[in-house]
Amino acid sequence: MKKLAVYPGSFDPITNGHLDIIERAAALFDEVIVAILNNSAKKSLFTNEERKAQIAPLIKKFKNVKVDFFDGLLVDYMKKTKANACIRGLRAVTDLEYEFTLANINKKLSPKMETIFFMPSEKNTYLSSSVVKEVYQFGGELKDCVPSNIDKALKKKFKK
Ligand code: PNS
């Protein structure tokens, strides 16, 4: 049976930390769906379509990875796609409380749902979309932390 993993998130924007996890998940699962949360209530820097267009060329090299949107509950999207597991990155202790809640609530809503945590590579431990946005907003750049299309998109957004 085909093993499918869903990697949900805001990806606002995608970073090298996310890509690292996608690459490793793609090596373990038959198929991986990068699922962008389509939530108009959550304020984002990039629109859903912009995020999808940014991610698409980055995952082209992985034949078993695709990008999609989801809204509503993650467990419902997992059921709809018949996914076997949800992938999340766990960077540091600071992530634990939030991820613990998310995984446990999802388990309560859908007992068969498994959450699998990937530790990022050491160089990506402190990397987050929020930090990246803050640095670019104030005129800095983190070229080693984001793919070049994201570096360009952030500079354009903040008119550097
Ligand atoms: O990248 P993020 O913002 O940390 O991702 C969070 C995400 C999208 C995984 C989470 O907010 C989510 O799954 N939202 C969908 C709504 C849902 O299912 N909530 C129940 C769990 S509390």
Backbone and ligand atoms as CSV (ligand in chain L), in Angstrom:
chain,resi,resn,atom,element,x,y,z
A,1,MET,N,N,0.824,-1.203,0.000
A,1,MET,CA,C,0.000,0.000,0.000
A,1,MET,C,C,0.872,1.273,0.000
A,2,LYS,N,N,0.461,2.241,-0.794
A,2,LYS,CA,C,1.235,3.480,-0.919
A,2,LYS,C,C,1.240,4.276,0.396
A,3,LYS,N,N,2.396,4.703,0.827
A,3,LYS,CA,C,2.485,5.494,2.070
A,3,LYS,C,C,2.552,6.982,1.733
A,4,LEU,N,N,1.526,7.684,2.214
A,4,LEU,CA,C,1.416,9.109,1.903
A,4,LEU,C,C,1.553,9.958,3.164
A,5,ALA,N,N,2.418,10.963,3.090
A,5,ALA,CA,C,2.569,11.892,4.223
A,5,ALA,C,C,2.108,13.281,3.812
A,6,VAL,N,N,1.452,13.945,4.751
A,6,VAL,CA,C,1.064,15.338,4.533
A,6,VAL,C,C,1.978,16.198,5.407
A,7,TYR,N,N,2.552,17.223,4.801
A,7,TYR,CA,C,3.393,18.165,5.550
A,7,TYR,C,C,2.640,19.496,5.578
A,8,PRO,N,N,1.852,19.737,6.644
A,8,PRO,CA,C,1.033,20.954,6.681
A,8,PRO,C,C,1.798,22.131,7.279
A,9,GLY,N,N,1.393,23.321,6.903
A,9,GLY,CA,C,2.019,24.494,7.505
A,9,GLY,C,C,1.575,25.766,6.836
A,10,SER,N,N,2.089,26.879,7.356
A,10,SER,CA,C,1.779,28.182,6.772
A,10,SER,C,C,2.720,28.484,5.608
A,11,PHE,N,N,3.957,28.066,5.713
A,11,PHE,CA,C,4.969,28.276,4.667
A,11,PHE,C,C,4.961,29.734,4.181
A,12,ASP,N,N,5.042,30.635,5.142
A,12,ASP,CA,C,4.910,32.069,4.826
A,12,ASP,C,C,6.185,32.828,5.189
A,13,PRO,N,N,7.274,32.651,4.468
A,13,PRO,CA,C,7.443,31.811,3.293
A,13,PRO,C,C,8.140,30.495,3.648
A,14,ILE,N,N,8.275,29.635,2.643
A,14,ILE,CA,C,9.042,28.393,2.822
A,14,ILE,C,C,10.515,28.765,3.034
A,15,THR,N,N,11.196,28.013,3.894
A,15,THR,CA,C,12.621,28.268,4.166
A,15,THR,C,C,13.430,27.011,3.834
A,16,ASN,N,N,14.741,27.120,3.935
A,16,ASN,CA,C,15.585,25.940,3.711
A,16,ASN,C,C,15.323,24.870,4.774
A,17,GLY,N,N,14.838,25.297,5.935
A,17,GLY,CA,C,14.490,24.332,6.992
A,17,GLY,C,C,13.334,23.455,6.546
A,18,HIS,N,N,12.315,24.069,5.947
A,18,HIS,CA,C,11.175,23.293,5.425
A,18,HIS,C,C,11.648,22.346,4.306
A,19,LEU,N,N,12.514,22.895,3.429
A,19,LEU,CA,C,12.963,22.088,2.280
A,19,LEU,C,C,13.776,20.874,2.727
A,20,ASP,N,N,14.530,21.079,3.783
A,20,ASP,CA,C,15.321,19.986,4.360
A,20,ASP,C,C,14.380,18.851,4.818
A,21,ILE,N,N,13.293,19.244,5.455
A,21,ILE,CA,C,12.333,18.240,5.949
A,21,ILE,C,C,11.592,17.584,4.775
A,22,ILE,N,N,11.239,18.363,3.770
A,22,ILE,CA,C,10.564,17.804,2.589
A,22,ILE,C,C,11.456,16.748,1.934
A,23,GLU,N,N,12.736,17.079,1.793
A,23,GLU,CA,C,13.670,16.157,1.130
A,23,GLU,C,C,13.768,14.833,1.896
A,24,ARG,N,N,13.834,14.952,3.220
A,24,ARG,CA,C,13.981,13.728,4.016
A,24,ARG,C,C,12.685,12.931,4.061
A,25,ALA,N,N,11.548,13.636,4.089
A,25,ALA,CA,C,10.256,12.926,4.083
A,25,ALA,C,C,10.046,12.223,2.737
A,26,ALA,N,N,10.493,12.885,1.663
A,26,ALA,CA,C,10.324,12.315,0.321
A,26,ALA,C,C,11.114,11.020,0.156
A,27,ALA,N,N,12.192,10.905,0.935
A,27,ALA,CA,C,13.005,9.689,0.848
A,27,ALA,C,C,12.374,8.538,1.635
A,28,LEU,N,N,11.480,8.858,2.546
A,28,LEU,CA,C,10.884,7.820,3.401
A,28,LEU,C,C,9.475,7.419,2.981
A,29,PHE,N,N,8.758,8.346,2.351
A,29,PHE,CA,C,7.364,8.075,1.961
A,29,PHE,C,C,7.239,7.944,0.451
A,30,ASP,N,N,6.190,7.229,0.015
A,30,ASP,CA,C,5.964,7.096,-1.431
A,30,ASP,C,C,5.532,8.437,-2.017
A,31,GLU,N,N,4.750,9.157,-1.220
A,31,GLU,CA,C,4.274,10.464,-1.696
A,31,GLU,C,C,4.209,11.444,-0.527
A,32,VAL,N,N,4.524,12.701,-0.799
A,32,VAL,CA,C,4.440,13.753,0.230
A,32,VAL,C,C,3.635,14.917,-0.357
A,33,ILE,N,N,2.656,15.378,0.406
A,33,ILE,CA,C,1.912,16.575,-0.017
A,33,ILE,C,C,2.286,17.709,0.922
A,34,VAL,N,N,2.825,18.778,0.357
A,34,VAL,CA,C,3.086,19.989,1.136
A,34,VAL,C,C,1.749,20.740,1.136
A,35,ALA,N,N,1.114,20.812,2.303
A,35,ALA,CA,C,-0.249,21.342,2.379
A,35,ALA,C,C,-0.246,22.722,3.041
A,36,ILE,N,N,-0.527,23.732,2.231
A,36,ILE,CA,C,-0.523,25.116,2.731
A,36,ILE,C,C,-1.871,25.417,3.377
A,37,LEU,N,N,-1.814,25.914,4.609
A,37,LEU,CA,C,-3.064,26.276,5.286
A,37,LEU,C,C,-3.699,27.485,4.613
A,38,ASN,N,N,-4.927,27.288,4.175
A,38,ASN,CA,C,-5.668,28.319,3.458
A,38,ASN,C,C,-6.601,28.986,4.472
A,39,ASN,N,N,-6.024,29.892,5.248
A,39,ASN,CA,C,-6.811,30.455,6.344
A,39,ASN,C,C,-6.805,31.980,6.255
A,40,SER,N,N,-7.932,32.529,5.807
A,40,SER,CA,C,-7.969,33.977,5.590
A,40,SER,C,C,-7.918,34.747,6.913
A,41,ALA,N,N,-8.220,34.052,8.022
A,41,ALA,CA,C,-8.204,34.728,9.326
A,41,ALA,C,C,-6.762,34.949,9.801
A,42,LYS,N,N,-5.844,34.112,9.297
A,42,LYS,CA,C,-4.454,34.223,9.726
A,42,LYS,C,C,-3.736,35.190,8.792
A,43,LYS,N,N,-3.204,36.265,9.351
A,43,LYS,CA,C,-2.571,37.270,8.507
A,43,LYS,C,C,-1.247,36.723,7.970
A,44,SER,N,N,-1.108,36.769,6.649
A,44,SER,CA,C,0.131,36.254,6.085
A,44,SER,C,C,0.781,37.314,5.202
A,45,LEU,N,N,2.085,37.192,5.034
A,45,LEU,CA,C,2.810,38.143,4.186
A,45,LEU,C,C,2.513,37.854,2.716
A,46,PHE,N,N,2.577,36.570,2.352
A,46,PHE,CA,C,2.335,36.176,0.965
A,46,PHE,C,C,0.948,35.542,0.849
A,47,THR,N,N,0.306,35.755,-0.290
A,47,THR,CA,C,-1.014,35.154,-0.499
A,47,THR,C,C,-0.838,33.641,-0.685
A,48,ASN,N,N,-1.947,32.925,-0.604
A,48,ASN,CA,C,-1.899,31.469,-0.805
A,48,ASN,C,C,-1.298,31.131,-2.163
A,49,GLU,N,N,-1.774,31.852,-3.195
A,49,GLU,CA,C,-1.299,31.578,-4.555
A,49,GLU,C,C,0.192,31.886,-4.688
A,50,GLU,N,N,0.624,32.969,-4.032
A,50,GLU,CA,C,2.060,33.305,-4.085
A,50,GLU,C,C,2.879,32.187,-3.437
A,51,ARG,N,N,2.402,31.695,-2.301
A,51,ARG,CA,C,3.141,30.642,-1.605
A,51,ARG,C,C,3.198,29.362,-2.425
A,52,LYS,N,N,2.075,29.041,-3.077
A,52,LYS,CA,C,2.052,27.833,-3.909
A,52,LYS,C,C,3.023,28.000,-5.089
A,53,ALA,N,N,3.002,29.185,-5.697
A,53,ALA,CA,C,3.881,29.442,-6.848
A,53,ALA,C,C,5.357,29.451,-6.423
A,54,GLN,N,N,5.622,29.835,-5.178
A,54,GLN,CA,C,7.009,29.830,-4.696
A,54,GLN,C,C,7.490,28.396,-4.445
A,55,ILE,N,N,6.589,27.566,-3.922
A,55,ILE,CA,C,6.965,26.198,-3.543
A,55,ILE,C,C,7.095,25.289,-4.775
A,56,ALA,N,N,6.210,25.475,-5.753
A,56,ALA,CA,C,6.158,24.565,-6.911
A,56,ALA,C,C,7.525,24.322,-7.579
A,57,PRO,N,N,8.291,25.375,-7.931
A,57,PRO,CA,C,9.578,25.091,-8.589
A,57,PRO,C,C,10.599,24.424,-7.662
A,58,LEU,N,N,10.432,24.638,-6.366
A,58,LEU,CA,C,11.403,24.080,-5.411
A,58,LEU,C,C,11.230,22.585,-5.201
A,59,ILE,N,N,10.028,22.075,-5.461
A,59,ILE,CA,C,9.786,20.641,-5.234
A,59,ILE,C,C,9.786,19.847,-6.544
A,60,LYS,N,N,10.027,20.561,-7.638
A,60,LYS,CA,C,10.009,19.922,-8.963
A,60,LYS,C,C,10.976,18.737,-9.044
A,61,LYS,N,N,12.120,18.877,-8.355
A,61,LYS,CA,C,13.137,17.816,-8.433
A,61,LYS,C,C,12.708,16.533,-7.703
A,62,PHE,N,N,11.700,16.649,-6.845
A,62,PHE,CA,C,11.215,15.444,-6.156
A,62,PHE,C,C,9.990,14.937,-6.917
A,63,LYS,N,N,10.112,13.767,-7.472
A,63,LYS,CA,C,9.012,13.257,-8.315
A,63,LYS,C,C,7.776,12.890,-7.475
A,64,ASN,N,N,7.985,12.673,-6.177
A,64,ASN,CA,C,6.875,12.204,-5.328
A,64,ASN,C,C,6.347,13.279,-4.369
A,65,VAL,N,N,6.640,14.542,-4.655
A,65,VAL,CA,C,6.159,15.626,-3.776
A,65,VAL,C,C,5.266,16.566,-4.571
A,66,LYS,N,N,4.127,16.917,-3.985
A,66,LYS,CA,C,3.293,17.928,-4.632
A,66,LYS,C,C,2.825,18.953,-3.597
A,67,VAL,N,N,2.302,20.067,-4.102
A,67,VAL,CA,C,1.849,21.123,-3.204
A,67,VAL,C,C,0.346,21.311,-3.384
A,68,ASP,N,N,-0.323,21.594,-2.269
A,68,ASP,CA,C,-1.783,21.715,-2.294
A,68,ASP,C,C,-2.182,22.717,-1.200
A,69,PHE,N,N,-3.455,23.102,-1.186
A,69,PHE,CA,C,-3.991,23.925,-0.099
A,69,PHE,C,C,-4.915,23.058,0.746
A,70,PHE,N,N,-5.081,23.454,1.994
A,70,PHE,CA,C,-6.178,22.844,2.749
A,70,PHE,C,C,-6.786,23.915,3.633
A,71,ASP,N,N,-8.084,23.722,3.929
A,71,ASP,CA,C,-8.687,24.604,4.926
A,71,ASP,C,C,-9.486,23.734,5.881
A,72,GLY,N,N,-9.976,24.338,6.931
A,72,GLY,CA,C,-10.675,23.543,7.940
A,72,GLY,C,C,-9.678,22.737,8.754
A,73,LEU,N,N,-10.152,21.595,9.221
A,73,LEU,CA,C,-9.299,20.785,10.097
A,73,LEU,C,C,-8.311,19.940,9.295
A,74,LEU,N,N,-7.111,19.857,9.838
A,74,LEU,CA,C,-6.083,19.044,9.193
A,74,LEU,C,C,-6.526,17.577,9.119
A,75,VAL,N,N,-7.172,17.107,10.186
A,75,VAL,CA,C,-7.585,15.685,10.201
A,75,VAL,C,C,-8.560,15.382,9.051
A,76,ASP,N,N,-9.395,16.357,8.704
A,76,ASP,CA,C,-10.338,16.131,7.593
A,76,ASP,C,C,-9.592,16.050,6.260
A,77,TYR,N,N,-8.579,16.904,6.119
A,77,TYR,CA,C,-7.774,16.858,4.893
A,77,TYR,C,C,-7.005,15.532,4.810
A,78,MET,N,N,-6.532,15.085,5.957
A,78,MET,CA,C,-5.791,13.803,6.002
A,78,MET,C,C,-6.706,12.651,5.598
A,79,LYS,N,N,-7.953,12.711,6.059
A,79,LYS,CA,C,-8.910,11.642,5.703
A,79,LYS,C,C,-9.209,11.703,4.207
A,80,LYS,N,N,-9.439,12.932,3.721
A,80,LYS,CA,C,-9.786,13.125,2.311
A,80,LYS,C,C,-8.680,12.588,1.384
A,81,THR,N,N,-7.434,12.843,1.772
A,81,THR,CA,C,-6.314,12.416,0.911
A,81,THR,C,C,-5.853,10.986,1.231
A,82,LYS,N,N,-6.457,10.392,2.264
A,82,LYS,CA,C,-6.072,9.044,2.734
A,82,LYS,C,C,-4.585,9.003,3.142
A,83,ALA,N,N,-4.172,10.062,3.821
A,83,ALA,CA,C,-2.771,10.150,4.250
A,83,ALA,C,C,-2.518,9.233,5.445
A,84,ASN,N,N,-1.302,8.709,5.515
A,84,ASN,CA,C,-0.932,7.835,6.627
A,84,ASN,C,C,-0.341,8.600,7.792
A,85,ALA,N,N,0.298,9.728,7.495
A,85,ALA,CA,C,0.963,10.452,8.575
A,85,ALA,C,C,1.081,11.931,8.261
A,86,CYS,N,N,1.191,12.679,9.344
A,86,CYS,CA,C,1.416,14.125,9.235
A,86,CYS,C,C,2.872,14.364,9.644
A,87,ILE,N,N,3.554,15.167,8.871
A,87,ILE,CA,C,4.964,15.477,9.149
A,87,ILE,C,C,5.056,16.867,9.771
A,88,ARG,N,N,5.833,16.990,10.826
A,88,ARG,CA,C,6.115,18.326,11.383
A,88,ARG,C,C,7.591,18.390,11.757
A,89,GLY,N,N,8.129,19.588,11.722
A,89,GLY,CA,C,9.510,19.783,12.141
A,89,GLY,C,C,9.537,20.179,13.605
A,90,LEU,N,N,10.509,19.685,14.313
A,90,LEU,CA,C,10.657,20.028,15.734
A,90,LEU,C,C,12.059,20.582,15.916
A,91,ARG,N,N,12.120,21.915,16.045
A,91,ARG,CA,C,13.447,22.525,16.061
A,91,ARG,C,C,14.084,22.521,17.441
A,92,ALA,N,N,13.366,23.033,18.401
A,92,ALA,CA,C,13.950,23.176,19.738
A,92,ALA,C,C,12.847,22.996,20.771
A,93,VAL,N,N,13.242,23.057,22.016
A,93,VAL,CA,C,12.276,22.853,23.107
A,93,VAL,C,C,11.105,23.827,22.987
A,94,THR,N,N,11.395,25.021,22.469
A,94,THR,CA,C,10.353,26.050,22.343
A,94,THR,C,C,9.205,25.594,21.439
A,95,ASP,N,N,9.472,24.701,20.505
A,95,ASP,CA,C,8.413,24.201,19.608
A,95,ASP,C,C,7.547,23.152,20.287
A,96,LEU,N,N,8.097,22.555,21.328
A,96,LEU,CA,C,7.489,21.335,21.857
A,96,LEU,C,C,6.055,21.511,22.347
A,97,GLU,N,N,5.803,22.569,23.092
A,97,GLU,CA,C,4.484,22.751,23.689
A,97,GLU,C,C,3.401,22.855,22.608
A,98,TYR,N,N,3.667,23.684,21.615
A,98,TYR,CA,C,2.721,23.882,20.524
A,98,TYR,C,C,2.530,22.583,19.729
A,99,GLU,N,N,3.633,21.926,19.409
A,99,GLU,CA,C,3.555,20.704,18.605
A,99,GLU,C,C,2.887,19.565,19.378
A,100,PHE,N,N,3.119,19.542,20.682
A,100,PHE,CA,C,2.527,18.539,21.563
A,100,PHE,C,C,1.005,18.702,21.542
A,101,THR,N,N,0.559,19.964,21.659
A,101,THR,CA,C,-0.882,20.251,21.626
A,101,THR,C,C,-1.472,19.833,20.286
A,102,LEU,N,N,-0.847,20.273,19.222
A,102,LEU,CA,C,-1.334,19.990,17.872
A,102,LEU,C,C,-1.470,18.473,17.647
A,103,ALA,N,N,-0.405,17.753,17.977
A,103,ALA,CA,C,-0.397,16.302,17.740
A,103,ALA,C,C,-1.457,15.604,18.591
A,104,ASN,N,N,-1.597,16.050,19.837
A,104,ASN,CA,C,-2.562,15.394,20.721
A,104,ASN,C,C,-4.006,15.710,20.360
A,105,ILE,N,N,-4.259,16.947,19.971
A,105,ILE,CA,C,-5.625,17.313,19.553
A,105,ILE,C,C,-5.978,16.544,18.284
A,106,ASN,N,N,-5.032,16.482,17.356
A,106,ASN,CA,C,-5.293,15.733,16.122
A,106,ASN,C,C,-5.543,14.261,16.405
A,107,LYS,N,N,-4.831,13.724,17.365
A,107,LYS,CA,C,-4.989,12.311,17.743
A,107,LYS,C,C,-6.376,12.090,18.360
A,108,LYS,N,N,-6.812,13.077,19.154
A,108,LYS,CA,C,-8.128,12.982,19.776
A,108,LYS,C,C,-9.224,13.040,18.708
A,109,LEU,N,N,-9.025,13.922,17.725
A,109,LEU,CA,C,-10.021,14.070,16.664
A,109,LEU,C,C,-10.026,12.868,15.725
A,110,SER,N,N,-8.872,12.296,15.528
A,110,SER,CA,C,-8.748,11.190,14.579
A,110,SER,C,C,-7.694,10.212,15.105
A,111,PRO,N,N,-8.110,9.254,15.935
A,111,PRO,CA,C,-7.150,8.396,16.648
A,111,PRO,C,C,-6.151,7.666,15.757
A,112,LYS,N,N,-6.511,7.466,14.489
A,112,LYS,CA,C,-5.566,6.742,13.617
A,112,LYS,C,C,-4.461,7.648,13.073
A,113,MET,N,N,-4.622,8.937,13.290
A,113,MET,CA,C,-3.655,9.872,12.698
A,113,MET,C,C,-2.328,9.875,13.467
A,114,GLU,N,N,-1.260,9.678,12.740
A,114,GLU,CA,C,0.074,9.713,13.347
A,114,GLU,C,C,0.778,11.002,12.960
A,115,THR,N,N,1.475,11.590,13.928
A,115,THR,CA,C,2.321,12.747,13.617
A,115,THR,C,C,3.761,12.296,13.751
A,116,ILE,N,N,4.539,12.558,12.731
A,116,ILE,CA,C,5.958,12.183,12.761
A,116,ILE,C,C,6.790,13.452,12.752
A,117,PHE,N,N,7.669,13.552,13.730
A,117,PHE,CA,C,8.505,14.751,13.840
A,117,PHE,C,C,9.879,14.529,13.235
A,118,PHE,N,N,10.308,15.512,12.476
A,118,PHE,CA,C,11.660,15.492,11.925
A,118,PHE,C,C,12.445,16.589,12.621
A,119,MET,N,N,13.640,16.232,13.089
A,119,MET,CA,C,14.524,17.286,13.613
A,119,MET,C,C,15.216,17.900,12.415
A,120,PRO,N,N,15.260,19.212,12.342
A,120,PRO,CA,C,15.966,19.795,11.193
A,120,PRO,C,C,17.460,19.555,11.319
A,121,SER,N,N,18.170,19.711,10.219
A,121,SER,CA,C,19.629,19.640,10.290
A,121,SER,C,C,20.090,20.761,11.216
A,122,GLU,N,N,21.246,20.559,11.827
A,122,GLU,CA,C,21.706,21.499,12.854
A,122,GLU,C,C,21.722,22.955,12.358
A,123,LYS,N,N,22.142,23.133,11.097
A,123,LYS,CA,C,22.262,24.519,10.590
A,123,LYS,C,C,20.901,25.215,10.479
A,124,ASN,N,N,19.830,24.423,10.498
A,124,ASN,CA,C,18.496,25.028,10.364
A,124,ASN,C,C,17.723,25.109,11.685
A,125,THR,N,N,18.412,24.760,12.771
A,125,THR,CA,C,17.732,24.670,14.057
A,125,THR,C,C,17.037,25.970,14.465
A,126,TYR,N,N,17.669,27.090,14.171
A,126,TYR,CA,C,17.101,28.354,14.657
A,126,TYR,C,C,16.312,29.091,13.584
A,127,LEU,N,N,16.100,28.420,12.475
A,127,LEU,CA,C,15.467,29.057,11.329
A,127,LEU,C,C,13.946,28.980,11.405
A,128,SER,N,N,13.282,30.103,11.182
A,128,SER,CA,C,11.821,30.084,11.116
A,128,SER,C,C,11.370,31.130,10.108
A,129,SER,N,N,10.174,30.960,9.576
A,129,SER,CA,C,9.630,31.940,8.632
A,129,SER,C,C,9.529,33.307,9.301
A,130,SER,N,N,9.154,33.328,10.585
A,130,SER,CA,C,8.983,34.609,11.293
A,130,SER,C,C,10.299,35.366,11.378
A,131,VAL,N,N,11.363,34.656,11.733
A,131,VAL,CA,C,12.669,35.310,11.852
A,131,VAL,C,C,13.111,35.843,10.487
A,132,VAL,N,N,12.924,35.024,9.454
A,132,VAL,CA,C,13.302,35.422,8.100
A,132,VAL,C,C,12.565,36.716,7.711
A,133,LYS,N,N,11.243,36.729,7.958
A,133,LYS,CA,C,10.442,37.912,7.600
A,133,LYS,C,C,10.933,39.154,8.342
A,134,GLU,N,N,11.237,38.969,9.626
A,134,GLU,CA,C,11.669,40.123,10.425
A,134,GLU,C,C,12.974,40.702,9.894
A,135,VAL,N,N,13.902,39.821,9.555
A,135,VAL,CA,C,15.201,40.292,9.059
A,135,VAL,C,C,15.035,41.057,7.746
A,136,TYR,N,N,14.253,40.499,6.814
A,136,TYR,CA,C,14.067,41.163,5.513
A,136,TYR,C,C,13.268,42.466,5.658
A,137,GLN,N,N,12.332,42.447,6.584
A,137,GLN,CA,C,11.515,43.651,6.795
A,137,GLN,C,C,12.381,44.858,7.156
A,138,PHE,N,N,13.444,44.577,7.930
A,138,PHE,CA,C,14.302,45.674,8.368
A,138,PHE,C,C,15.570,45.804,7.527
A,139,GLY,N,N,15.501,45.273,6.318
A,139,GLY,CA,C,16.580,45.518,5.356
A,139,GLY,C,C,17.720,44.518,5.361
A,140,GLY,N,N,17.644,43.502,6.212
A,140,GLY,CA,C,18.697,42.486,6.228
A,140,GLY,C,C,18.397,41.412,5.206
A,141,GLU,N,N,19.313,40.461,5.063
A,141,GLU,CA,C,19.041,39.330,4.179
A,141,GLU,C,C,19.650,38.063,4.764
A,142,LEU,N,N,19.032,36.924,4.440
A,142,LEU,CA,C,19.493,35.632,4.951
A,142,LEU,C,C,19.555,34.662,3.777
A,143,LYS,N,N,20.491,34.939,2.878
A,143,LYS,CA,C,20.557,34.165,1.638
A,143,LYS,C,C,20.841,32.678,1.855
A,144,ASP,N,N,21.507,32.352,2.965
A,144,ASP,CA,C,21.814,30.939,3.236
A,144,ASP,C,C,20.613,30.197,3.805
A,145,CYS,N,N,19.594,30.937,4.182
A,145,CYS,CA,C,18.479,30.323,4.899
A,145,CYS,C,C,17.232,30.123,4.048
A,146,VAL,N,N,17.197,30.807,2.912
A,146,VAL,CA,C,16.011,30.700,2.049
A,146,VAL,C,C,16.442,30.450,0.605
A,147,PRO,N,N,15.615,29.752,-0.178
A,147,PRO,CA,C,15.943,29.584,-1.589
A,147,PRO,C,C,15.969,30.940,-2.288
A,148,SER,N,N,16.638,31.027,-3.449
A,148,SER,CA,C,16.826,32.341,-4.083
A,148,SER,C,C,15.509,32.979,-4.522
A,149,ASN,N,N,14.512,32.169,-4.917
A,149,ASN,CA,C,13.235,32.795,-5.304
A,149,ASN,C,C,12.560,33.462,-4.097
A,150,ILE,N,N,12.796,32.914,-2.916
A,150,ILE,CA,C,12.201,33.501,-1.702
A,150,ILE,C,C,12.976,34.763,-1.305
A,151,ASP,N,N,14.292,34.712,-1.453
A,151,ASP,CA,C,15.120,35.900,-1.184
A,151,ASP,C,C,14.623,37.062,-2.054
A,152,LYS,N,N,14.407,36.773,-3.334
A,152,LYS,CA,C,13.936,37.824,-4.261
A,152,LYS,C,C,12.535,38.305,-3.883
A,153,ALA,N,N,11.657,37.341,-3.569
A,153,ALA,CA,C,10.266,37.695,-3.248
A,153,ALA,C,C,10.206,38.556,-1.982
A,154,LEU,N,N,11.043,38.233,-1.002
A,154,LEU,CA,C,11.047,39.012,0.243
A,154,LEU,C,C,11.563,40.425,-0.009
A,155,LYS,N,N,12.607,40.541,-0.839
A,155,LYS,CA,C,13.165,41.866,-1.139
A,155,LYS,C,C,12.129,42.700,-1.883
A,156,LYS,N,N,11.405,42.052,-2.806
A,156,LYS,CA,C,10.388,42.764,-3.579
A,156,LYS,C,C,9.264,43.230,-2.640
A,157,LYS,N,N,8.858,42.315,-1.758
A,157,LYS,CA,C,7.759,42.633,-0.830
A,157,LYS,C,C,8.120,43.821,0.051
A,158,PHE,N,N,9.366,43.811,0.512
A,158,PHE,CA,C,9.782,44.901,1.401
A,158,PHE,C,C,10.526,46.012,0.641
A,159,LYS,N,N,10.440,45.937,-0.698
A,159,LYS,CA,C,10.986,46.987,-1.589
A,159,LYS,C,C,12.427,47.348,-1.278
A,160,LYS,N,N,13.287,46.292,-1.200
A,160,LYS,CA,C,14.699,46.588,-0.945
A,160,LYS,C,C,15.397,46.917,-2.256
L,1,PNS,O1,O,3.397,26.451,9.940
L,1,PNS,P1,P,2.417,26.509,11.086
L,1,PNS,O2,O,1.693,27.841,11.074
L,1,PNS,O3,O,3.054,26.199,12.400
L,1,PNS,O4,O,1.314,25.362,10.794
L,1,PNS,C1,C,0.236,25.161,11.668
L,1,PNS,C2,C,-0.818,24.205,11.065
L,1,PNS,C3,C,-1.239,24.690,9.696
L,1,PNS,C4,C,-0.225,22.823,10.942
L,1,PNS,C5,C,-2.028,24.157,12.047
L,1,PNS,O5,O,-2.409,25.465,12.362
L,1,PNS,C6,C,-3.231,23.401,11.494
L,1,PNS,O6,O,-3.173,22.216,11.281
L,1,PNS,N1,N,-4.328,24.126,11.249
L,1,PNS,C7,C,-5.543,23.575,10.704
L,1,PNS,C8,C,-6.677,23.603,11.726
L,1,PNS,C9,C,-6.634,22.393,12.633
L,1,PNS,O7,O,-6.699,21.274,12.193
L,1,PNS,N2,N,-6.545,22.640,13.966
L,1,PNS,C10,C,-6.604,21.560,14.935
L,1,PNS,C11,C,-5.318,21.338,15.648
L,1,PNS,S1,S,-5.187,22.458,17.011
